[in-house]
Amino acid sequence: MRLGAGLATGVVAFVLALALGPGPSEATGVVDGPVVAVSMTGGAYYPDALVQGNLNLRGDCLMLGNAVVFWPAGTSWDARSRSVVFSGDFAGAASVGSHFVGGGGVFTATDDFLRGLGAAGEVLRDCATATGAQHLTLAYP
């Protein structure tokens, strides 16, 4: 009986670890101006919590409220309109100064998946340091 409960607990912990914390080989990142876009691979998926806040620029860092924000793969920056432009599974745009409401999740600058993002992970960590942000937010419409 104890073995079954222990096994079930282990399986749940393993599934949560995969869902909440993709490893370095499961994500890649791209930087386009202040936009950092991340692609989840290897069966990982984007978290679907509600995220919202005012989209603003602090120096060269995009912020959603007081968190450094990053976006799904295919997202780009339109410098002329100062907007984040979505593509692929996500449509539309979000302008600096607007209130953004969408899906996503919250991470810390020490989360393991940032290591696998190369320059994009460094940009996110540098922005967290420069802005004093305690969190990073993945956001999508």
N, C-alpha and C positions, 0 to 999 in steps of 0.2 A: 504494500500500500504506500509506504514512504517513498519507495523507488519511483512509483508512478507519479506521485505528486512532485517529486524532485525533478523528474524528467519533464513533466508539463511546465514547471516553472522555468527550467532551462530553455525549453523551446520558446516560450513567451519572451524571455529576455533576449534570445537570439533574434527573433523576429523584430522586436522593438529596436534593437541595435541596428539592424539593417535598414529599417524604415526611418529612424531618426538620425542616424549618423553614418552616411555613406563614407566608405574608406577612400583613401587617396586615389586609387585606380578607378573609382566610380564616378568621377566628376572631372570636367575640364572647364577652363574659363577663358573668356575673351574680353579685352578692354577696348572700348570705342568711346573716346573722350571720357566723360565722367561715368559712363555706363559700363558696369561689369556684368557680363552675361555668363551664366553657368549652364553647362549641359550635364544632365545626370545620365549615366550609362550603366550598363551591367545590371539592369533590373531595378535600379533605384528610381524613385519617383519624387515629384515635387510635393512637399507637405501642403495641406489644404486648410490651415487655420485662417481665420479672418485677420487681415492686417490692414491698418489704415493710419493716415496721418497726412500732414502737409508735406508735399514734395518740395525740397529746397536744396540749394547749393551752398556748401560751406567751403570756400576755396575751390578746389577741384573735386570735391567729394559730394556725391548725391546723398541726400539724407531723406528718410521718411520719418518725420517727427524728429526724435533725437537719436535715431539709429542709422548707421550706414546701410544703404539699401543696395541690393544686387538683384538681378533679373534672370529670367529663363533664357536659354540659348535662342539666338535669332533676334534678340532685342538690340536696338541700335540707338544712336544719339543723333538728333537733328539740331545742329548748332543754330541754324537760322531761327527756328521757332522755340529753341531751348526746351525741347521735348524728348521724352523717352518714347521710342516707336516700337511697337510689338509686331511680331509676325508669326507665321506658322500656326500652332494651335491657339495662339492668343492674338487678338486683334485690337486695333486702336492705338491711342497715344495718351501720354500723361505729361502735362506741361509743368515746368517749374513754377511754383506758386499756387498750384491747384491742390485740392484735397483728394487724396487717392484712397480708394477702397477696393480691396481685392483679396486674393488668396495668398498663402505663403507660409512662412515660419520664421522663428527667431533663433539665432545662433550666437555664439561668442567668438571673439577673435582667436581663441585657442582651440576651437573645434578642429578635429583631425582632418576633415574633408578639405580644409583650406590648403593643406600641404600639397595636395594633388592639383591645385589650380595654377601653379607656376606664378607668372607675373600677375595674374588676376588676383590670386590669393595675397600676394604682397601688397597690391593696391588696396585691398580691403583692410588688411592689417594696418597699413600706413594711415588710411583714412580714419580708422578707429582711434589710433594714437593721436593724429592731428586734431581731431574734433572732440576728443575725450569721450567718444561714444562707448557705452558699455556693451552694446549689442549690434549685431548685423541682422538685417531683415531681408529675406528672400520675398519678393513681391511679384505678382502677376495679376492681370485683370480677370 
